[in-house]
Amino acid sequence: MEQNIRTWIKQVGRGKTLARDLDRSQSEQAIGALLEGRFTPAQAGAFLQALRIKETTVDELVGAAQALSARRARVDLDPGTDPVVVNLAFDTPRKAGVVSLLAAAHLRRLGLCRPVVVWEPGCLFPDVQAMERTKNVLLSDPWLAAGLCPMLTVSGMVPGWGALAQLRAELGFRTILNTLEKVVRPFDHAPVLVGISHGTFAHRLPQVLRDLGASRAATVQGHHGTLDLGVGEEPTTVVVADSDGVREESVSAEGFPAPSILLKSDFDNWPVRIRDRRDPLWLAIVRQAALIHSVAVGISHRQSLQILSIRETSDVQP
């Protein structure tokens, strides 16, 4: 194994122009060895930095994800009807809350699909509590609190993942591990929606997830690495991969509220604002819910908005 580790580091560590990609089998073995603690700290740092410089390929990501899947703990969770995995793992400063968590709860409450949230506490910014803050806001609203989704952590599903947190914090930069957190999920075939800030990987990840068995996969590009749509900004690019191939969709910013609602200074008002279903913050939640629903059932964002509008005005409205 020691010889293999040195070979992998040498193969990917020759710089951006001379480095050679790992194939799926090599990548799976390498990440498996990393999870099992077979790399020394120096070897792990060199390997992760070299992959970052070289830029990870689809095959390397698929192989690495297979290493995680092979070690994934059993999750006793019934997917039910129309499950969709909402991956909220991100490792950047977040000014306020995570709209997608509120939107997922809204969808469960309406009975339109069954989101399951996957997330992981940050390593580079461990003092940021955006998820916990948002959950507290959610629980303050009786309607949303009744729709709180199952929330699974990557480290809870993949033994050995949490042990890498210190190494990642010491390195101080994003690595393949940040990308891999986006592809861990409890149901291999369920549709999945993730957020990512890097344009190249916004296109690669849907392909990776499809290769791993997801029936449909979509990425939202930008916005701190979450899958939150832009609020009061330019149209948001969503990359979708399904049985018809890979394509880009644009979600219009028309009608979205000003971005100031996502500022931390405004966050204390969220529990009050979400009780007013005419508030711009609630509009952002509905738009986000429509995106999650569209991925879950395979229709356009506009169609999902229409379905949400009909359901919200029926006898199950909040």
N, C-alpha and C positions, 0 to 999 in steps of 0.2 A: 504493500500500500504506500509506503514512504516513497518508493521509486515512482509510482503512479502520480503522486502529488507533485513531485518535482517536475515530472513530464508535463502535467497539465499547466503548471505555472509557467514553464518555459514556452509552451505552445502559445498561450494567450498573452504572454508578457514581453513580446518583441516590439511593442509600439504599435501605433494605429495602422501603419502601412505594411509591416512585416509579420504581425501576429496572425496566427491561423485559428480559425474557428474550431470549437469542439463540436463533435457530432452529438446526437441525442443521447447515445449510450454513455459517452464520456462525461457529458454534462450531468446526467443522472447520477453517475458514480461519484463525481466530484462533489456535488451538493449533498449527496448521502454521506460522504466522508466528513463534510463540514458539520452536518447535523450530529454526527456521532462523535465529534470532538477529535478527529484524527489529524487535523491540521494543527500545527503550532500557531500561536498568535501571529508571529511574523509571516508564516506561510499564508494564513488566512487573509491578512491585510494585503499582502502582495497579490494574491489571486483575485480578490475582490476589486482592488484598484486596477489591475490589468484588464479585467473584464469591462470596467467602466470606461477606460481609455479606448479599448478596441470597439466597444459598443456591442451589446448582446444581440444575437440573432434569434429568429423565431425558433429554430431547432434547439438552440441552447436553452431558451426559456421553456420550451416544451419538455425537454429532458430534465431540467431542474425541477419543474413542476411535478413531473412523474416521481421524482425522489420524495417530494413532500406527500404526494398522494399515497405512495407505498407505505408511508409511516403514519398516515392520518389515523387518529383515534376514532373509534366508532361513535357516531353521534345519534343519540336516541331521540330523533325528531321526525315526525310525520310530515312530509312535504305538503300533503293535502292537495287541493285543486288549484291549478294555476300558480305554482310556486315561482318565485323569482329571487335570486340572490342579489342583494344590494350591498356592494363592498364599499365600506367607508374607511378603509385603512388609508391614512395619509400621515405624512411626517413633516409638516410645515406649520409655521405659526398661523393660527386661525383667529381672525379678529373678533368673531362673535360665535354664533351657533352653527349647527349643521342642518340646513333646511331639509335635506333628504331624510333625516331621521323622523322628522315631524310628518313629512309627506308619506313615508312608508306606513306609519301608524294610521294616517287618514285613510289610506287604501284598504288596510285590513278592516278598519271600522265600517267602510262602505261595502265590504265583501266583494270587491272587484278582483283582487288577487291576494296572494299570501306571501308578502315579502319576508325574507329572513336576512337579518343584518349580520355581516361579517366585518370586524374591525380589529384594530390592534393599537394599544397605547404607543405613542411616539417614542423613539429613541433619541433623535436629535433635539427634540423640543419637549422633554418629558414634563415640563411645568404647564404646558398648555392643556386646559381641561375642557375643550370645546364639546366633546361628546357628553361628558358628565353634566355640563351646564345645560346642554340641549335636552338631555333626558329629564332634568329637573323641571324645565319649562313644560315639556310634554306631560309630565305627571301632574302638573298644576291645572291642566285642562281635562275635565271629566270625559269629554268625547275622545280626545286623543289618547288619554291614559288607558282607556278600555281597548285600544288597538295596539298597544305597545308590542313590537315585534320581538321574536326570539333574537337575542344578541350573542353571537359566538365570537370569541377571539381566535386569532390565528395560532397563538401560543397554546390555547386550550385544545385546539384540534391537532396540532403537530408537535409531538414530544420533541424536545430539544431546541425548539424555536426560541423560547424565552432566554435560553442560555447564551444566545448570540447578541442579546441586547447590549451588553457591556462593550463587546467588540465594536458594534456598530456605532455606539456613542463615542468611543475613543477614536474611531476613524474620522468621524465628523463630516462625512459626505454620504450621499445616496449611492447605493450599490444595487446589484441585481436582487438583493434581498428585499429592497423596497418594492421592486416590481413584482417579485414573487408573492408578496402579501396580497396582491390584487387578484391572484388566480386561485387562492385556497377557498374552497367552498364545500359545504356538507353534502350537496347533491350534484353528482357529476353531469347529469343531463339537463338540469334546470337552466332556463335563461339566466344570464348574469349581466349586471350593469356595474361598471367601475368608473372611477375618475383618474385621470393622469395628466400631468402638466407638460410632458415632453411630447412634441408633435409626432416624432418618429414612432414612439411606442404607443401612441394613441391609435395608430394604424396596425401595429404588430399584435397588440394584445387581443383584439377580437379574433384574429387568426389563431393565436395560441389557444385561446379558450375553446374555439371550435375544434381544434385538433385534439383537445383534451376531453371532448365529448359534450360540451354545452350545445344545446339545441339552437340557441341564439345568444349572441354576445354583443355588447355595445360599450363604447368608451366615450366619456365626456372629456374634452380636452381643456385643460387650464383650471383656473379657480382653485389654487392651493392644493391641487391633487385630489380634491373631493369630486364627487359627481354632481355637485350643485350647479344648476344652470346659471349663466350670467344674469345679474339683476341690474337692469337699467344700463346694460352695456351693449356691445355689438352682438349679432347673432352668434349662438354657440354651435360649434361643430360637434356632431355626434357621429362616430364611426360604428357601423353595424355590420356584423357578419352572421349570415344564416345560410340556409341551403341554396340560396340564390347567389351567393358570393359575398364580397365585401363592398360596401358603398358608404358614401358620406351623406349625412342629412344635416340640414341647418335649421335650428330652432330659433325663430325670430325673437328679438328682444322687445318687439312692439307690445305695449301694455304692461311691461314689467315695471316694478317700482324702482325708485332711486336706490343706488347702492348703499346709501347711508344707513339703511335698515340693518345692514350686516356689520356695522361698526360696533365694537365692544362697548363704546359709550352709550349706545342705544339698547344694549342687550337687556338691561334691567326692565325695560318696558315690554319685552316679548310676552310675558304671561298675560299682560293686559291686552296687548294688541291682537293676540291670536283668538281672543274671545269675541272680537269684532270681525265677523266674516266679510265685512266690506273693506277691511284694512289692507293696504298694499302688502304687508307681510303675509297675510292669509292668501292673497293672490299668488305670491311666490310659492307658497306651499302647494297650492292647487296645480300650478304649472309643473312643479317638480313631480307631483304625484302622477300627472299625466305622462311624463316621460317614463317613469318606472312602469306604469301600466302598459304603455305602448311596447316596451321591450318584453314584458311578461306575456303578452298575447299576440304580438307580431302585427301591430297596426301603426298608423302614423300618429305623431304627437297631436295633431289637430283632431283626429278621430277620437283619441282618448280624452281630449278636453271636452268634446261634445258628450261623451258617455258620462264623464264626471259631472258635468252640468246637469244632465238629466237625473242622475242618481242623487245628487245633492239637493234637488228640489222635490224629491219624492218623500215618502213617509219616513225615511231613515236619515233625513238631514240633521245636522248637529243642532 
